[in-house]
Amino acid sequence: MAERKILKYNFKRPDRISKNQVRSLHFVLDRFARNFSSSVSAYMRAVVEINLENIAQTSYAEFLDTVPDPTCYSGISLKPLDGVAAIEIGPTLVFPMIDRLLGGAGRPMTNPRPMTEIEQSIMQNVLRLLVDNLRESWRPVYAIEFSLTSTETHPHMVQVTSPNEMVIHFQFQARMKETIGKIHLVIPTLGLEPIMHVFDQEEDSHRKIVQDGTLLHLLRHIPVQVSIETPETSFSMESLVSLQVGDTLVLDQQEKWPVMIKVNGKNKLHAKAQMDATRKTFVITRHVRSTREEPMNGHIAE
């Protein structure tokens, strides 16, 4: 009898989100990180690199224990879903951003302190930009109208959820010049439960989770190696051995005979040679599939 594999399970903190759903969430939030990197870099006129580092399920109380105080902490509504999410930008990143937006070089502050009302007002524009990118990144999956509800310097002053409630914690790393800081996003699990079914991924399912035109656009511009192969031709060994640079081999290949078009070394299409003005072209006759399939209509391919 095969040995059974024992997995640890904490009944006090059950994982409500499956691994497949976490992978789908990672795709959405990774796209948000790329989009927000471009937007905030243009807004601040400085290169800001943001990368998704980790996704974890934890209690809200445990998350708060890892958050510095004071910091930049904002509540985010999730309409039409219930609940409130939260975004936290650490002091090591907030003050260089404020310094940059006020015309400085983006230097860090040696002794972090609570933000003043003017500094909070300056950071509101960055937070709105962040929320706008969240909204656009989620739109292909589910149209959540993310919007700021409040911004505080002390995390406990923002009412998000009860301390023992489970949240999904997204951790990002942000780099601006020599400054490296963290951005944290937490969303209550209960708030996302009504739509978590859209993140289910099954290996045999043909359902497309995320309709992303950008991905299709990138795929269309990926270069691939295309080659054309004629049928096999016999040569005497003496002819092959005596070949020199500049010699011409005359093949017994006729124009009406089919040739094989290969993509990255794999047989993909049957074709026939054809002259198009002064260019050498090929008419595609059919795909390399079962012989029972009907030939496709011809297309000209250079």
C-alpha positions in Angstrom: 0.0 0.0 0.0 1.4 3.4 -1.0 2.3 5.7 1.8 -0.2 8.5 2.3 0.9 12.1 2.2 -0.1 14.1 5.3 -0.8 17.8 4.9 -1.0 20.3 7.7 -4.3 22.0 8.2 -5.1 24.7 10.7 -8.8 24.5 11.7 -8.6 27.9 13.4 -7.4 29.5 10.2 -8.8 27.6 7.2 -7.7 28.6 3.7 -10.8 29.7 2.0 -9.1 30.3 -1.4 -7.8 27.4 -3.4 -4.4 27.3 -5.0 -5.9 27.5 -8.4 -7.8 30.6 -7.4 -4.6 32.1 -5.9 -2.9 31.6 -9.2 -5.6 33.5 -11.0 -5.5 36.3 -8.5 -1.7 36.4 -9.0 -2.3 37.0 -12.7 -4.7 39.9 -12.1 -2.6 41.6 -9.4 0.6 41.1 -11.4 -1.0 43.0 -14.2 -2.0 45.7 -11.8 1.7 46.0 -10.6 2.9 46.5 -14.2 0.2 49.0 -15.0 0.7 51.0 -11.8 4.4 51.0 -12.4 3.9 52.8 -15.7 1.3 55.2 -14.4 3.1 56.3 -11.2 6.4 56.6 -13.1 4.9 59.0 -15.5 3.1 60.9 -12.7 6.3 61.3 -10.7 8.7 61.7 -13.6 10.9 59.0 -12.1 11.3 55.3 -12.7 9.2 53.4 -10.2 9.3 49.6 -10.4 6.6 47.6 -8.7 6.5 43.8 -8.4 4.1 41.4 -6.8 6.1 39.5 -4.2 3.6 37.3 -2.4 0.0 36.4 -1.9 -1.0 35.0 1.6 -4.2 34.2 3.5 -4.0 35.5 7.1 -6.1 37.1 9.8 -6.5 40.8 9.7 -5.0 41.1 13.2 -1.9 39.2 12.1 -1.6 41.5 9.1 -1.9 44.6 11.3 1.0 43.4 13.5 3.3 43.6 10.5 2.3 47.1 9.5 4.4 50.1 10.8 2.7 52.8 12.8 2.7 55.6 11.6 2.2 54.9 8.0 0.0 55.7 5.0 -3.1 53.6 5.4 -6.3 53.9 3.2 -9.6 52.2 3.1 -11.0 51.2 -0.3 -14.6 50.3 -1.0 -15.4 47.3 -3.2 -18.8 48.1 -4.6 -20.9 46.3 -5.7 -19.4 43.8 -3.3 -19.7 44.2 0.5 -16.8 45.0 2.7 -13.8 47.4 2.6 -10.2 46.7 1.5 -7.1 48.5 2.6 -3.9 49.7 1.0 -0.7 50.5 3.0 2.3 52.3 1.7 5.3 52.3 4.1 7.0 55.4 5.4 10.3 54.4 3.6 8.4 54.8 0.3 5.9 57.6 1.2 8.3 60.3 2.1 10.6 59.9 -1.0 7.5 60.1 -3.1 6.3 63.3 -1.4 9.8 64.7 -1.7 9.8 63.9 -5.4 6.4 65.4 -6.0 7.5 68.6 -4.3 10.4 69.0 -6.7 13.1 67.2 -4.7 15.3 64.2 -5.7 13.1 61.7 -3.8 15.4 61.3 -0.8 14.2 59.0 2.1 13.6 60.4 5.5 15.9 59.2 8.3 13.3 59.6 11.1 9.8 58.6 9.9 7.0 60.6 11.4 3.2 60.9 10.8 2.3 62.7 7.6 1.0 66.3 7.9 -2.3 67.2 6.4 -0.5 68.8 3.4 1.5 65.6 2.9 -1.6 63.5 3.1 -3.3 65.7 0.5 -0.2 65.2 -1.8 -0.4 61.4 -1.4 -4.1 61.4 -2.2 -3.3 61.8 -5.9 -0.9 58.8 -5.8 -3.6 56.7 -4.0 -6.2 57.7 -6.6 -3.9 56.6 -9.3 -3.4 53.3 -7.6 -7.1 52.8 -7.2 -7.8 53.7 -10.8 -5.2 51.0 -11.9 -6.8 48.5 -9.6 -10.2 49.1 -11.2 -8.9 48.7 -14.7 -6.9 45.6 -13.9 -10.0 43.9 -12.3 -12.4 45.0 -15.0 -11.8 42.0 -17.4 -12.6 39.6 -14.5 -15.2 41.5 -12.5 -16.1 45.2 -12.5 -15.3 46.2 -9.0 -15.6 50.0 -8.5 -12.6 50.5 -6.2 -12.7 54.0 -4.6 -11.0 55.6 -1.6 -13.0 56.0 1.6 -10.5 57.4 4.1 -6.7 57.9 4.6 -5.1 57.8 8.0 -1.6 57.7 9.5 -2.6 55.0 12.1 -3.9 51.7 10.7 -6.2 51.0 13.6 -8.2 54.1 12.8 -9.4 52.6 9.5 -12.3 50.2 9.9 -11.7 47.3 7.5 -12.9 44.1 9.1 -12.9 42.3 12.5 -9.4 41.3 13.8 -10.1 37.5 13.5 -11.6 37.7 10.0 -9.5 36.2 7.2 -8.0 38.5 4.5 -6.1 38.0 1.3 -2.8 39.8 1.7 -1.0 41.0 -1.5 2.5 42.2 -0.9 4.3 44.4 -3.5 7.9 45.6 -3.6 8.4 49.1 -5.0 11.8 50.6 -6.0 12.4 54.3 -6.8 16.0 55.0 -7.5 17.9 53.8 -4.4 14.7 53.6 -2.3 13.0 50.2 -1.8 9.7 50.0 0.1 6.6 47.8 0.5 3.0 48.3 -0.6 0.4 46.0 1.0 -3.1 45.4 -0.2 -5.6 43.4 1.9 -9.1 42.3 0.8 -11.4 40.5 3.2 -12.1 36.9 2.0 -15.8 37.2 2.7 -16.0 40.2 0.4 -14.6 38.2 -2.5 -16.4 34.9 -1.9 -19.4 35.8 -4.1 -17.2 36.1 -7.1 -14.4 33.6 -6.4 -16.0 31.1 -8.8 -14.7 33.2 -11.7 -11.2 32.3 -10.6 -11.7 28.6 -10.7 -9.2 26.9 -13.1 -9.6 23.4 -14.3 -7.0 21.7 -16.6 -9.6 20.3 -18.9 -11.8 23.5 -19.0 -11.7 25.6 -22.1 -13.3 28.6 -20.3 -11.1 31.7 -20.5 -10.8 33.3 -17.1 -9.5 36.6 -18.2 -10.3 38.2 -21.5 -7.1 40.3 -22.1 -6.7 41.9 -25.5 -3.2 43.0 -24.5 -2.1 39.4 -24.3 -3.4 38.6 -27.7 -1.8 41.7 -29.2 1.6 40.6 -27.7 1.2 37.1 -29.0 0.6 38.4 -32.6 4.0 40.1 -32.5 6.1 37.2 -31.3 8.7 36.3 -34.0 8.7 32.6 -35.1 11.0 30.8 -37.5 9.3 29.7 -40.7 11.0 27.4 -43.2 10.0 25.6 -46.3 11.0 22.0 -47.0 10.9 20.2 -50.4 10.4 16.5 -50.8 13.5 14.3 -50.4 15.9 14.2 -53.3 18.6 11.5 -54.0 22.2 12.5 -54.7 25.2 10.4 -55.3 27.9 10.5 -52.6 30.4 11.6 -55.2 28.4 14.7 -56.0 28.0 15.6 -52.3 31.7 15.2 -51.5 32.8 17.3 -54.5 30.5 20.3 -53.6 32.3 23.7 -53.4 31.3 27.2 -52.3 29.2 28.7 -55.1 28.1 25.4 -56.6 24.4 25.1 -57.7 22.4 22.0 -57.1 19.6 21.2 -59.6 16.6 19.5 -57.9 14.1 17.4 -59.7 11.4 19.3 -57.8 8.5 20.5 -60.0 6.4 23.6 -59.2 3.2 21.6 -59.0 4.6 19.3 -56.4 3.6 20.1 -52.8 6.1 21.4 -50.2 6.0 21.5 -46.4 5.9 24.8 -44.4 7.5 24.4 -41.0 7.0 26.7 -38.0 9.8 26.4 -35.4 10.8 23.1 -36.9 7.3 21.5 -36.8 5.3 20.5 -39.9 2.3 22.9 -40.0 1.1 23.5 -43.6 1.1 22.0 -47.0 1.7 24.4 -49.9 2.5 24.7 -53.6 5.0 27.1 -55.2 3.6 30.0 -57.2 5.0 33.1 -58.9 3.5 36.5 -57.8 5.0 39.1 -60.1 8.8 39.0 -59.3 8.4 37.3 -55.9 8.5 33.7 -55.0 5.4 32.8 -53.1 3.5 29.7 -51.9 -0.2 28.9 -51.9 -1.3 27.2 -48.7 -3.4 24.1 -49.5 -4.2 22.6 -46.1 -3.1 22.1 -42.6 -1.1 19.2 -41.5 -3.9 17.2 -39.9 -5.8 14.0 -40.5 -6.1 13.0 -44.1 -9.9 12.9 -43.7 -10.1 16.7 -43.4 -10.9 18.9 -46.4 -8.2 21.1 -47.9 -8.4 24.7 -46.9 -8.9 27.6 -49.2 -5.6 28.8 -50.6 -3.8 31.9 -49.2 -0.7 33.6 -50.5 2.2 33.4 -48.2 5.6 34.9 -48.8 
